[in-house]
């Protein structure tokens, strides 16, 4: 079934304070091809970029940080023995343990490194791959121990503008009997799409974007990367893992491909002048289903600065509708030109 990329454009106009000049700005409304939700590309919208010296205080060692050095063993919680044979899961530099502030039934934190600070270039392929591997190890352990973790996601809030509470780089693991709102809506829509057309939306999306070339970035192993037609936020990049129904099906090669793509995008974010970002890797239910594929979303947030302003306002948070400044086709062209 062909994927429809629908958009509508209009102009908003006004007069100058003196009334002698006409002012106009373009607005484009884009409809998500799976959910039908809308995003807006609004001329003149801007996101704060990095300022010299703004991060110096956070880059210094912090004796109160529970994730630094050997404090991670002394101060972080351990898993219940019936859920994991290991009190904490260690893969490379990553250490994964239960979250003391859980947002899901089996929430966990996956610390990337014992180093207190990483700039975006410090999120190397190896560190990202190890973090993803620790997440997958935990997911598989939970899947074997309980049937109460039907939905999973790997998430990153980096720095305060992204919603992060600690600057020490870490990921947040979501494992729960229930999907989040977006996960549920995507699951239901993908299942309807397959029922109506007999195909997998995510596979068709990767193919349609590749054929169009407007927003397509690259294929890395089993992953296809693109900018989002109807963005959820600024400088959004998405990836689809092809031929895998659930996160449980991911291989080391899949994780390496995801890590390589994430590192490449983060390097681009840094060149644009951003230091804060969100990322989320989700799948359908762990029970599987031909309608589902694991997929990643990542985007920039305002760069950190004293008295920073979050770029999330009522439109994003209360209406679940993003307003961004640049068309995704323009982002894709720029990012393709800068590929490593």
C-alpha positions as CSV (number, residue, x, y, z in Angstrom):
1,X,0.0,0.0,0.0
2,X,1.6,3.3,-1.0
3,X,2.6,5.7,1.8
4,X,1.1,9.2,1.5
5,X,3.3,12.1,2.4
6,X,0.7,14.9,2.8
7,X,1.4,18.6,3.5
8,X,-0.4,21.9,3.3
9,X,1.2,25.3,3.0
10,X,-0.2,28.8,3.8
11,X,1.1,32.3,4.8
12,X,0.4,34.3,7.9
13,X,0.5,38.0,7.4
14,X,0.5,41.3,9.4
15,X,1.3,44.9,9.0
16,X,4.2,46.8,10.4
17,X,3.7,49.0,13.4
18,X,3.3,52.0,11.2
19,X,1.0,50.1,8.9
20,X,3.0,50.9,5.7
21,X,4.6,47.5,5.2
22,X,3.1,44.0,4.9
23,X,4.9,41.2,6.8
24,X,4.3,37.5,5.9
25,X,5.8,34.2,7.0
26,X,5.2,30.7,5.6
27,X,3.8,27.9,7.6
28,X,3.7,24.3,6.4
29,X,1.5,21.7,8.1
30,X,2.7,18.1,7.6
31,X,0.7,15.0,8.4
32,X,2.5,12.0,9.8
33,X,2.1,9.2,7.3
34,X,1.4,6.5,9.9
35,X,-0.5,8.4,12.7
36,X,-2.1,11.3,10.9
37,X,-0.8,13.6,13.6
38,X,0.4,17.0,12.4
39,X,3.7,18.9,12.7
40,X,4.5,22.4,11.5
41,X,7.5,23.9,9.8
42,X,7.3,27.5,10.8
43,X,9.6,30.1,9.2
44,X,11.4,32.1,11.8
45,X,11.3,29.5,14.7
46,X,14.8,29.2,16.2
47,X,16.5,27.0,18.7
48,X,19.3,28.2,21.0
49,X,22.8,27.0,20.0
50,X,25.9,26.6,22.3
51,X,27.6,29.6,23.9
52,X,31.2,29.7,24.9
53,X,31.8,28.8,28.6
54,X,28.3,27.7,29.3
55,X,29.3,24.1,30.1
56,X,32.4,24.7,32.1
57,X,30.9,24.2,35.5
58,X,29.3,20.9,34.4
59,X,32.5,19.6,32.9
60,X,34.3,19.7,36.2
61,X,34.6,16.6,38.5
62,X,31.6,16.4,40.8
63,X,32.2,14.6,44.2
64,X,28.5,14.3,44.7
65,X,27.7,12.5,41.4
66,X,26.7,8.9,42.2
67,X,27.7,7.6,38.7
68,X,31.4,8.7,38.9
69,X,34.3,6.3,39.6
70,X,33.8,3.7,42.3
71,X,30.8,5.5,43.7
72,X,28.7,3.7,41.1
73,X,29.1,0.4,43.0
74,X,28.7,2.0,46.4
75,X,25.7,4.3,45.7
76,X,23.5,2.7,43.0
77,X,20.9,0.1,43.7
78,X,21.0,-3.6,42.7
79,X,18.6,-5.8,40.8
80,X,16.3,-8.2,42.6
81,X,17.9,-11.7,42.3
82,X,14.8,-13.2,40.7
83,X,15.1,-10.6,37.9
84,X,18.8,-10.8,37.2
85,X,21.6,-13.1,38.2
86,X,23.9,-10.0,38.2
87,X,23.4,-7.2,40.8
88,X,24.3,-4.7,38.0
89,X,24.9,-5.4,34.3
90,X,28.3,-4.3,33.0
91,X,29.2,-4.2,29.3
92,X,32.4,-2.4,28.3
93,X,32.2,1.0,30.1
94,X,28.4,0.8,30.6
95,X,26.9,-0.1,34.0
96,X,23.2,-0.7,34.1
97,X,21.2,-0.9,37.3
98,X,17.6,-0.2,38.6
99,X,16.3,3.4,38.5
100,X,15.6,4.9,41.9
101,X,13.1,7.2,40.2
102,X,11.2,4.7,38.0
103,X,8.9,5.7,35.2
104,X,8.1,2.1,34.4
105,X,7.7,-1.3,36.1
106,X,11.3,-2.4,35.5
107,X,13.0,1.0,34.9
108,X,16.8,1.1,34.8
109,X,19.6,3.5,34.2
110,X,22.5,2.6,31.9
111,X,25.5,4.9,32.6
112,X,27.7,5.2,29.4
113,X,31.0,5.7,31.3
114,X,32.4,6.5,34.7
115,X,33.8,9.7,33.2
116,X,31.6,12.6,34.5
117,X,31.4,14.5,31.2
118,X,31.2,13.7,27.5
119,X,30.8,16.2,24.7
120,X,28.8,14.8,21.8
121,X,32.0,13.4,20.1
122,X,32.6,11.4,23.3
123,X,29.5,9.3,22.5
124,X,31.6,7.0,20.4
125,X,30.3,4.0,18.5
126,X,31.8,1.6,21.0
127,X,30.2,3.4,24.0
128,X,26.8,3.6,22.4
129,X,27.0,-0.1,21.2
130,X,27.9,-1.2,24.7
131,X,25.1,0.8,26.2
132,X,22.6,-0.7,23.8
133,X,24.0,-4.2,24.4
134,X,23.5,-3.8,28.2
135,X,19.9,-2.7,27.5
136,X,19.3,-5.7,25.4
137,X,20.9,-8.0,28.0
138,X,18.5,-6.7,30.6
139,X,15.5,-6.9,28.3
140,X,16.3,-10.6,27.6
141,X,16.8,-11.3,31.3
142,X,13.4,-9.7,32.1
143,X,11.7,-11.5,29.2
144,X,13.0,-14.9,30.6
145,X,12.0,-14.0,34.2
146,X,8.6,-12.5,33.8
147,X,5.8,-11.9,31.3
148,X,5.2,-8.5,32.8
149,X,7.6,-6.5,30.6
150,X,5.7,-6.5,27.2
151,X,7.0,-3.1,26.1
152,X,10.5,-1.8,26.1
153,X,12.4,1.4,25.0
154,X,16.0,2.7,25.3
155,X,16.0,6.5,25.9
156,X,18.5,9.3,26.4
157,X,17.9,12.7,27.9
158,X,21.2,14.5,27.6
159,X,21.7,17.7,29.6
160,X,19.0,19.8,31.4
161,X,17.3,21.2,28.3
162,X,16.4,17.6,27.3
163,X,14.7,16.8,30.6
164,X,17.8,15.2,32.0
165,X,18.4,15.6,35.8
166,X,22.1,14.7,35.9
167,X,24.8,15.8,33.4
168,X,26.7,12.5,33.8
169,X,25.9,10.7,30.5
170,X,23.3,7.9,30.9
171,X,20.4,6.2,29.2
172,X,17.0,5.5,30.7
173,X,15.5,2.0,30.1
174,X,11.7,1.7,29.9
175,X,10.3,-1.8,30.6
176,X,6.6,-2.1,31.4
177,X,3.4,-4.0,30.9
178,X,1.9,-1.0,29.1
179,X,3.1,1.0,26.1
180,X,3.6,4.8,26.3
181,X,1.0,6.8,24.4
182,X,3.1,7.1,21.2
183,X,4.1,3.5,21.4
184,X,0.4,2.5,21.6
185,X,-0.7,4.7,18.8
186,X,2.1,3.5,16.5
187,X,1.4,-0.1,17.3
188,X,-2.3,0.3,16.6
189,X,-1.7,2.2,13.4
190,X,0.9,-0.2,12.1
191,X,-1.4,-3.1,12.7
192,X,-4.2,-1.3,10.9
193,X,-1.9,-0.5,8.0
194,X,-0.9,-4.1,7.6
195,X,-4.5,-5.4,7.9
196,X,-5.6,-3.0,5.2
197,X,-2.6,-3.4,2.9
198,X,-1.0,-6.7,3.8
199,X,2.5,-5.1,4.4
200,X,4.7,-3.6,7.1
201,X,4.5,0.2,7.3
202,X,8.1,0.5,8.6
203,X,9.6,-1.6,5.8
204,X,7.5,0.4,3.2
205,X,8.6,3.7,4.9
206,X,12.3,2.8,4.5
207,X,11.8,1.8,0.9
208,X,9.7,4.8,0.0
209,X,12.2,7.2,1.6
210,X,15.1,5.5,-0.1
211,X,13.3,5.7,-3.5
212,X,12.4,9.3,-3.0
213,X,15.8,10.4,-1.8
214,X,14.5,13.7,-0.4
215,X,14.8,12.8,3.2
216,X,16.8,9.5,3.0
217,X,20.3,9.5,4.5
218,X,21.9,6.1,4.4
219,X,21.6,2.4,5.0
220,X,23.9,1.0,7.7
221,X,23.7,-2.8,7.9
222,X,20.1,-3.6,8.8
223,X,19.2,0.0,9.5
224,X,17.8,2.7,7.3
225,X,18.2,6.4,8.3
226,X,16.1,9.4,7.3
227,X,14.9,12.7,8.5
228,X,11.3,12.7,9.6
229,X,8.6,13.9,7.2
230,X,6.5,15.3,10.0
231,X,9.0,16.0,12.8
232,X,8.4,15.8,16.5
233,X,11.2,18.2,17.2
234,X,14.2,20.1,15.8
235,X,16.8,18.4,13.5
236,X,15.0,15.1,13.9
237,X,16.5,11.9,12.5
238,X,14.9,8.5,12.5
239,X,16.1,5.0,11.8
240,X,14.2,1.7,11.1
241,X,15.7,-1.7,11.8
242,X,14.6,-3.8,8.8
243,X,13.6,-7.5,9.0
244,X,13.4,-7.5,12.9
245,X,10.0,-7.8,14.6
246,X,11.0,-7.0,18.1
247,X,13.9,-5.5,20.1
248,X,14.6,-9.0,21.3
249,X,15.5,-9.9,17.7
250,X,18.3,-7.4,17.5
251,X,21.8,-8.8,16.9
252,X,25.2,-7.4,17.8
253,X,25.5,-6.3,14.2
254,X,22.2,-4.5,14.4
255,X,23.4,-2.7,17.6
256,X,26.7,-1.8,15.9
257,X,24.8,-0.3,13.0
258,X,22.5,1.7,15.3
259,X,25.5,2.9,17.3
260,X,27.4,4.0,14.1
261,X,24.4,6.0,12.9
262,X,23.7,7.6,16.3
263,X,27.4,8.7,16.6
264,X,27.3,10.1,13.1
265,X,24.2,12.2,13.8
266,X,25.5,13.4,17.2
267,X,28.7,14.6,15.4
268,X,26.4,16.6,13.1
269,X,24.5,18.0,16.0
270,X,27.7,19.2,17.5
271,X,28.7,20.9,14.2
272,X,25.4,22.7,14.2
273,X,26.1,24.1,17.7
274,X,23.9,21.9,19.9
275,X,24.9,19.9,23.0
276,X,21.6,18.6,24.3
277,X,19.5,15.9,22.7
278,X,16.9,13.2,23.1
279,X,16.9,9.8,21.6
280,X,14.5,6.8,21.9
281,X,14.7,3.3,20.5
282,X,11.4,1.5,20.6
283,X,9.7,-1.6,19.2
284,X,6.3,-3.2,19.1
285,X,5.3,-5.6,21.8
286,X,7.9,-8.2,22.8
287,X,5.5,-10.9,21.7
288,X,6.2,-9.8,18.1
289,X,4.1,-9.3,15.1
290,X,4.8,-8.8,11.4
291,X,3.4,-5.2,11.5
292,X,6.3,-4.0,13.8
293,X,9.9,-3.1,13.5
294,X,12.3,-1.5,16.0
295,X,12.8,2.2,15.2
296,X,14.8,5.1,16.6
297,X,14.0,8.8,16.9
298,X,16.5,11.5,17.9
299,X,16.4,15.3,18.0
300,X,18.2,18.3,19.4
301,X,17.1,20.5,22.3
302,X,18.2,24.0,23.2
303,X,21.8,24.3,24.0
304,X,22.5,24.6,27.7
305,X,23.0,28.2,29.0
306,X,22.3,30.1,32.2
307,X,18.6,30.7,32.5
308,X,18.1,28.6,29.4
309,X,14.7,28.4,27.7
310,X,13.3,25.0,27.0
311,X,12.1,24.7,23.4
312,X,9.1,22.6,24.5
313,X,6.0,24.8,24.8
314,X,2.3,24.1,24.9
315,X,2.1,23.1,21.2
316,X,4.6,20.2,21.8
317,X,3.6,19.1,25.2
318,X,-0.1,19.7,25.4
319,X,-1.0,19.1,21.8
320,X,1.7,16.7,20.9
321,X,2.5,18.8,17.8
322,X,5.9,20.0,17.0
323,X,7.0,23.4,15.5
324,X,10.4,23.3,13.9
325,X,12.4,25.7,11.8
326,X,13.7,23.8,8.8
327,X,12.3,21.3,6.3
328,X,13.6,17.7,6.8
329,X,14.6,17.6,3.2
330,X,17.0,20.5,3.8
331,X,18.4,18.7,6.9
332,X,18.9,15.5,4.9
333,X,20.8,17.3,2.1
334,X,23.1,18.9,4.7
335,X,23.7,15.8,6.7
336,X,24.3,13.7,3.5
337,X,27.0,16.2,2.5
338,X,28.7,15.9,5.8
339,X,28.6,12.1,6.2
340,X,31.7,10.6,7.8
